[in-house]
Amino acid sequence: MNAEIICVGTEILLGNIVNTNAAFIASRLSGLGIACYNQCVVGDNMDRVIAQLAVSSERSDIVILCGGLGPTEDDMTKEAVAAFTKRRLIEDAESRRAIERFFENRGKTPTDNNWKQALLPRGAKAVPNANGTAPGIILETRKCKYILLPGPPVEMEAMFDTGIVPYLKELGNGTIFSQTVKIVGIGESRAESMIIDLIDGQTNPTIATYAKTSEVHIRVTASAESEKEAAKLVKPVVRELKKRFGGNVYSTKEEVTFEQSLVELLLSNDMTITCVESCTGGLVSAALVGVPGASDVFKSSFVTYSNKAKRKLAGVSKDTLDRYTAVSAQTAQEMAEGGAKAAGSDVCISVTGLAGPGGGTRKKPVGLVYIGCFVRGKVRVEEYHFSGDRNNVRMLAAKNALILARECILEYIDNK
């Protein structure tokens, strides 16, 4: 069984918004063991959507359309599907009541064009929208199954997980079960080379690698008559992956982020953490604070952008700054030591570097970043060279600072 994704919206074609919906849907399809044959973007044009439906319906079992279910005139996705499948649009009573409740709960009155969203192609099934007024639509024909989803991610993602995933699971023969092994500290090409024998020999389960920002995710998916049997097939493969990647594996749970795993590592070892940041300007701290429960481990943050701030807040000596400059291993070390001392924390991350676009030299080019980590008396400093624009350098520096912190904490625990 294969599927393809058609995202509808002129604003996507013009680059006004980033198409995150296709990535989300494709990821979910992969987790269900459904091959994504193709992805495309079509503008808000009835003839073009119908033309794409003709192509997609010939080669895919499932066609997922995202966007164009709103109340305005240029929202015409379901009209295109209805025209292509030669079906009339009929008002769905429950969808109309849901729209009424949506506006009543907000003390507002729907306009005439809102009722357009209650229309469904004849024979279609409505999928409730918990976060908006446009219901999703599932339409089955002899040749193909069509799934229509709203464009706003907050509506689409919730609808897909609650209404579409159960439907797709029922379509398959048996049950799909997948588990993701999440890795840091190893690049995608190296990670793949470490498991190439498993990939080449895969049948059921299947193994797929995905590159994230400074992470690699390896998804193991199996199919069987029951979820229990599928999980039994996945288990030994996950065990082997954990054996090969060792401490680089930070989680095998889909819902756990790297930042969350770091906070949990600190909590389980009764450690507190502080950040002293220069070029990242608080990005490291923000990543930690974004985790629920971070207040139990996160003590404070110092954004020491100027040399004066580095001296005053983190205790970096004037001699170090004069002799080695702010962008140096020596400064990163003193920032980490001084931040830990000032906050009384067990762990302190320090970041100093050249994010650009200007300020670089031959000896110290743009993208040069020094990251330090203090863990209960011991400091480790690493030199990094990141590429890309200013924002990319800062983002990569922040992520790698957290990765280094995890490595140093694990090293401390192992040596206790």
C-alpha positions as CSV (number, residue, x, y, z in Angstrom):
1,M,0.0,0.0,0.0
2,N,1.4,3.4,-1.0
3,A,0.3,7.0,-0.5
4,E,1.2,10.4,-1.8
5,I,0.7,13.9,-0.5
6,I,-0.7,16.9,-2.3
7,C,-0.4,20.2,-0.4
8,V,-2.7,22.8,-1.7
9,G,-1.9,26.5,-1.3
10,T,-0.5,29.3,-3.4
11,E,1.2,30.7,-0.3
12,I,3.4,27.6,-0.1
13,L,4.4,28.0,-3.8
14,L,5.3,31.6,-3.2
15,G,7.4,30.8,-0.2
16,N,5.3,32.8,2.2
17,I,5.0,29.8,4.6
18,V,7.1,26.7,5.1
19,N,5.5,23.4,4.2
20,T,5.8,21.6,7.5
21,N,2.6,19.6,6.9
22,A,4.2,17.4,4.3
23,A,7.1,16.5,6.6
24,F,4.7,15.7,9.4
25,I,2.4,13.5,7.3
26,A,5.3,11.7,5.6
27,S,6.8,10.9,9.0
28,R,3.5,9.5,10.3
29,L,3.1,7.4,7.1
30,S,6.5,6.0,7.5
31,G,5.7,5.0,11.1
32,L,2.7,3.1,9.9
33,G,4.7,1.2,7.3
34,I,3.0,3.0,4.4
35,A,5.3,4.1,1.5
36,C,5.1,7.7,0.5
37,Y,5.3,7.6,-3.3
38,N,5.3,11.3,-4.0
39,Q,4.8,14.8,-2.6
40,C,3.8,17.9,-4.4
41,V,2.4,21.4,-4.0
42,V,-0.4,22.8,-6.1
43,G,-1.7,26.4,-6.0
44,D,-5.3,27.3,-5.3
45,N,-6.5,26.5,-8.7
46,M,-9.3,24.0,-9.4
47,D,-8.1,22.8,-12.8
48,R,-4.5,22.2,-11.5
49,V,-5.8,20.3,-8.4
50,I,-8.0,18.1,-10.6
51,A,-5.1,17.5,-13.0
52,Q,-2.9,16.4,-10.1
53,L,-5.6,14.1,-8.8
54,A,-5.8,12.3,-12.1
55,V,-2.0,11.6,-12.0
56,S,-1.9,10.7,-8.3
57,S,-5.0,8.4,-8.4
58,E,-3.4,6.3,-11.1
59,R,-0.2,5.4,-9.1
60,S,-1.2,5.5,-5.4
61,D,-3.7,3.7,-3.2
62,I,-4.1,6.7,-0.9
63,V,-4.1,10.3,-1.8
64,I,-3.8,12.8,1.0
65,L,-4.7,16.4,0.3
66,C,-3.8,19.1,2.8
67,G,-5.1,22.7,2.8
68,G,-7.9,24.4,1.0
69,L,-10.8,23.4,3.3
70,G,-11.4,26.9,4.7
71,P,-14.5,29.1,4.2
72,T,-13.2,31.5,1.5
73,E,-13.6,31.4,-2.2
74,D,-10.0,30.2,-2.9
75,D,-10.5,27.2,-0.6
76,M,-11.6,24.6,-3.2
77,T,-9.9,21.3,-2.4
78,K,-13.0,19.3,-1.6
79,E,-14.8,20.9,-4.6
80,A,-12.0,19.7,-6.8
81,V,-12.2,16.2,-5.3
82,A,-16.0,16.2,-5.7
83,A,-15.6,17.2,-9.4
84,F,-12.9,14.7,-10.1
85,T,-14.9,11.8,-8.5
86,K,-18.2,13.1,-10.0
87,R,-20.0,13.5,-6.7
88,R,-22.3,16.2,-5.4
89,L,-21.5,18.1,-2.3
90,I,-24.0,17.4,0.5
91,E,-24.3,19.1,3.9
92,D,-23.2,16.9,6.8
93,A,-25.5,17.6,9.7
94,E,-23.0,16.7,12.4
95,S,-20.3,18.9,10.8
96,R,-22.8,21.8,10.8
97,R,-23.6,21.3,14.5
98,A,-19.8,21.2,15.2
99,I,-19.4,24.6,13.5
100,E,-22.3,26.0,15.5
101,R,-20.8,24.8,18.7
102,F,-17.4,26.2,17.8
103,F,-18.8,29.7,17.4
104,E,-21.2,29.5,20.3
105,N,-18.3,28.6,22.7
106,R,-16.5,31.8,21.5
107,G,-19.5,34.0,21.7
108,K,-19.5,34.7,18.0
109,T,-21.9,34.1,15.0
110,P,-20.8,32.2,11.9
111,T,-21.1,33.9,8.6
112,D,-22.8,32.4,5.5
113,N,-19.5,31.1,4.1
114,N,-18.7,29.1,7.2
115,W,-21.5,26.7,6.3
116,K,-19.6,25.8,3.2
117,Q,-17.2,23.9,5.5
118,A,-20.1,21.5,6.4
119,L,-20.4,20.3,2.8
120,L,-18.9,16.9,2.0
121,P,-18.7,14.9,-1.3
122,R,-21.6,12.3,-1.4
123,G,-20.5,9.1,0.4
124,A,-17.7,10.7,2.3
125,K,-17.1,10.6,6.0
126,A,-16.3,13.6,8.1
127,V,-13.3,13.6,10.5
128,P,-13.9,15.9,13.6
129,N,-11.7,19.0,14.0
130,A,-11.1,19.7,17.6
131,N,-9.2,22.9,16.9
132,G,-11.1,24.6,14.0
133,T,-14.2,24.6,11.9
134,A,-13.1,22.6,8.9
135,P,-13.8,18.9,9.3
136,G,-11.4,16.5,7.6
137,I,-12.8,14.2,4.9
138,I,-12.3,10.5,4.1
139,L,-13.7,9.4,0.7
140,E,-13.3,5.8,-0.6
141,T,-13.7,4.9,-4.2
142,R,-13.1,1.6,-6.0
143,K,-9.8,2.9,-7.3
144,C,-8.4,5.1,-4.5
145,K,-8.9,6.4,-1.0
146,Y,-8.8,10.2,-0.5
147,I,-8.0,11.9,2.8
148,L,-8.6,15.7,3.0
149,L,-7.0,17.6,5.9
150,P,-7.1,21.3,7.0
151,G,-4.0,23.4,6.3
152,P,-3.3,25.0,9.7
153,P,-0.7,22.6,11.5
154,V,-2.4,22.9,14.9
155,E,-5.6,21.5,13.3
156,M,-4.1,19.1,10.9
157,E,-1.6,17.4,13.3
158,A,-4.2,16.7,16.0
159,M,-6.7,15.5,13.4
160,F,-4.2,13.2,11.8
161,D,-3.2,11.5,15.0
162,T,-6.7,11.1,16.4
163,G,-8.8,10.5,13.3
164,I,-6.6,9.4,10.4
165,V,-4.0,7.1,12.0
166,P,-6.7,4.7,13.3
167,Y,-8.3,4.6,9.9
168,L,-5.0,3.9,8.1
169,K,-4.2,1.1,10.6
170,E,-7.4,-0.6,9.7
171,L,-6.6,-0.6,6.0
172,G,-3.5,-2.7,6.5
173,N,-3.3,-6.5,6.7
174,G,-2.4,-7.0,10.3
175,T,-0.8,-4.4,12.5
176,I,2.2,-2.1,12.1
177,F,4.5,-1.4,15.1
178,S,7.5,0.9,15.0
179,Q,10.1,2.2,17.5
180,T,12.6,4.9,17.0
181,V,16.2,4.8,18.4
182,K,17.4,8.4,18.8
183,I,21.1,9.1,18.6
184,V,23.4,12.2,19.1
185,G,27.1,12.6,18.6
186,I,27.2,10.6,15.4
187,G,26.5,11.8,11.9
188,E,24.0,10.2,9.6
189,S,26.6,8.7,7.2
190,R,28.6,7.2,10.0
191,A,25.5,5.9,11.7
192,E,24.4,4.2,8.5
193,S,27.8,2.7,8.0
194,M,27.6,1.2,11.5
195,I,24.4,-0.7,10.6
196,I,24.7,-1.2,6.9
197,D,24.6,-5.0,7.4
198,L,21.3,-4.7,9.1
199,I,19.9,-2.4,6.4
200,D,21.0,-4.6,3.6
201,G,19.5,-7.7,5.2
202,Q,16.2,-6.1,6.3
203,T,12.9,-7.7,5.4
204,N,10.6,-7.5,8.3
205,P,11.3,-5.4,10.4
206,T,12.5,-2.6,8.1
207,I,15.1,0.0,9.2
208,A,15.3,3.6,8.1
209,T,17.6,6.4,9.2
210,Y,16.6,10.1,9.4
211,A,18.9,13.1,9.9
212,K,17.7,15.7,12.3
213,T,19.5,18.8,13.6
214,S,22.7,17.2,15.1
215,E,20.7,14.0,15.7
216,V,20.1,10.8,13.8
217,H,16.8,8.8,14.3
218,I,16.6,5.2,13.3
219,R,13.1,3.9,12.9
220,V,12.5,0.1,13.1
221,T,9.1,-1.0,11.8
222,A,7.5,-4.4,11.7
223,S,4.2,-5.8,10.5
224,A,2.4,-8.8,12.0
225,E,-1.1,-10.1,12.7
226,S,-1.1,-8.4,16.1
227,E,0.8,-5.4,17.7
228,K,2.3,-7.8,20.3
229,E,3.8,-10.0,17.5
230,A,5.1,-6.9,15.6
231,A,6.6,-5.5,18.8
232,K,8.3,-8.8,19.4
233,L,10.0,-8.6,15.9
234,V,11.2,-5.0,16.6
235,K,12.6,-5.7,20.1
236,P,15.8,-7.6,19.1
237,V,16.7,-5.1,16.4
238,V,16.3,-2.2,18.8
239,R,18.5,-4.1,21.3
240,E,21.2,-4.5,18.7
241,L,21.1,-0.8,17.7
242,K,21.5,0.1,21.4
243,K,24.4,-2.2,21.7
244,R,26.2,-0.8,18.6
245,F,25.6,2.9,19.4
246,G,25.9,2.6,23.2
247,G,25.9,6.0,25.1
248,N,25.0,7.8,21.9
249,V,21.5,6.6,22.2
250,Y,19.5,9.0,24.3
251,S,16.0,7.6,24.0
252,T,13.9,5.0,22.2
253,K,10.6,6.8,23.0
254,E,9.0,8.8,20.2
255,E,7.7,11.5,22.5
256,V,11.1,12.2,24.3
257,T,13.2,15.0,22.9
258,F,16.9,15.3,23.4
259,E,16.4,18.3,25.7
260,Q,14.0,16.4,27.8
261,S,16.4,13.4,28.1
262,L,19.1,15.8,29.3
263,V,16.8,17.3,32.0
264,E,15.9,13.8,33.1
265,L,19.6,12.8,33.2
266,L,20.2,15.8,35.5
267,L,17.2,15.0,37.7
268,S,18.1,11.3,38.1
269,N,21.6,12.3,39.2
270,D,20.5,15.1,41.5
271,M,22.4,17.7,39.5
272,T,21.7,21.4,38.7
273,I,22.8,23.3,35.6
274,T,23.7,26.9,34.6
275,C,24.5,28.4,31.3
276,V,26.9,31.2,30.3
277,E,26.3,32.2,26.7
278,S,27.8,34.7,24.3
279,C,27.1,34.1,20.6
280,T,24.1,31.9,21.3
281,G,22.4,34.7,23.3
282,G,20.3,32.5,25.4
283,L,19.4,29.7,23.0
284,V,20.9,27.0,25.2
285,S,19.0,28.2,28.2
286,A,15.7,28.5,26.2
287,A,16.1,24.9,25.0
288,L,16.3,23.7,28.6
289,V,13.6,25.9,29.9
290,G,11.3,24.6,27.2
291,V,11.2,21.2,28.9
292,P,8.5,20.8,31.6
293,G,10.1,20.3,35.0
294,A,13.3,22.1,34.0
295,S,12.9,24.3,37.1
296,D,14.0,21.4,39.2
297,V,17.5,21.4,37.7
298,F,17.9,24.8,35.9
299,K,19.5,27.4,38.2
300,S,20.3,30.5,36.1
301,S,21.5,31.8,32.9
302,F,24.1,34.5,32.1
303,V,24.2,36.1,28.6
304,T,27.6,37.6,28.6
305,Y,27.8,39.1,25.1
306,S,30.4,41.8,25.9
307,N,33.8,41.3,27.4
308,K,32.8,43.4,30.4
309,A,29.8,41.1,31.0
310,K,32.1,38.0,30.8
311,R,34.4,39.5,33.5
312,K,31.6,40.8,35.7
313,L,29.1,37.9,35.6
314,A,31.3,34.9,34.9
315,G,34.6,36.0,36.4
316,V,36.7,35.7,33.2
317,S,40.0,37.4,33.9
318,K,41.0,40.5,31.9
319,D,44.4,38.9,31.2
320,T,42.7,35.9,29.5
321,L,40.5,38.2,27.3
322,D,43.5,40.4,26.4
323,R,45.8,37.5,25.7
324,Y,43.5,35.0,24.0
325,T,40.4,37.1,23.1
326,A,36.8,36.3,23.9
327,V,36.7,33.6,21.2
328,S,39.1,31.1,22.7
329,A,39.2,27.8,24.6
330,Q,40.7,29.6,27.6
331,T,37.7,32.0,27.8
332,A,35.2,29.2,27.4
333,Q,36.9,27.4,30.2
334,E,36.8,30.4,32.6
335,M,33.1,31.1,31.6
336,A,32.1,27.5,32.6
337,E,34.1,27.6,35.8
338,G,32.9,31.1,36.7
339,G,29.2,30.4,35.9
340,A,29.2,27.3,38.0
341,K,30.8,29.2,40.9
342,A,28.4,32.2,40.6
343,A,25.3,30.0,40.5
344,G,26.5,27.2,42.8
345,S,25.5,24.7,40.2
346,D,26.9,21.2,39.5
347,V,27.1,21.7,35.8
348,C,27.7,24.8,33.7
349,I,27.7,25.1,29.9
350,S,29.6,27.9,28.2
351,V,29.5,29.1,24.6
352,T,31.6,31.7,22.9
353,G,32.2,32.1,19.2
354,L,31.8,34.0,15.9
355,A,28.3,33.7,14.5
356,G,29.0,36.2,11.7
357,P,28.4,37.4,9.1
358,G,31.3,39.7,9.9
359,G,34.2,39.7,12.4
360,G,36.0,36.6,11.2
361,T,39.7,36.4,10.4
362,R,42.0,33.8,8.8
363,K,42.9,32.4,12.2
364,K,39.5,32.8,13.6
365,P,36.9,32.4,10.9
366,V,33.2,32.9,11.1
367,G,31.6,29.7,12.5
368,L,34.4,29.1,15.0
369,V,32.8,28.3,18.4
370,Y,34.3,27.1,21.7
371,I,32.0,25.2,24.0
372,G,32.9,24.4,27.5
373,C,31.3,22.2,30.1
374,F,32.0,22.2,33.9
375,V,30.8,19.1,35.9
376,R,31.6,19.1,39.6
377,G,35.2,20.4,39.3
378,K,36.2,19.1,35.9
379,V,36.1,21.2,32.7
380,R,36.1,20.1,29.1
381,V,36.3,22.5,26.2
382,E,35.8,21.6,22.5
383,E,36.4,23.6,19.4
384,Y,33.7,23.5,16.6
385,H,33.5,24.9,13.1
386,F,30.0,25.5,11.9
387,S,28.8,26.6,8.5
388,G,25.8,28.5,7.3
389,D,24.4,31.9,8.1
390,R,24.3,33.6,11.5
391,N,21.2,31.9,12.7
392,N,22.4,28.4,11.6
393,V,25.7,28.8,13.4
394,R,23.9,29.9,16.6
395,M,21.4,27.1,16.4
396,L,24.1,24.4,15.8
397,A,26.2,25.9,18.6
398,A,23.3,25.7,21.1
399,K,22.4,22.1,20.1
400,N,26.0,20.9,20.3
401,A,26.5,22.6,23.7
402,L,23.7,20.5,25.1
403,I,25.2,17.4,23.5
404,L,28.6,18.1,25.0
405,A,26.9,18.6,28.4
406,R,25.3,15.2,28.2
407,E,28.6,13.6,27.2
408,C,30.4,15.2,30.2
409,I,27.7,14.2,32.6
410,L,27.8,10.6,31.5
411,E,31.6,10.6,31.7
412,Y,31.4,11.9,35.2
413,I,28.9,9.3,36.2
414,D,31.0,6.5,34.6
415,N,34.1,7.6,36.5
416,K,32.5,8.0,39.9
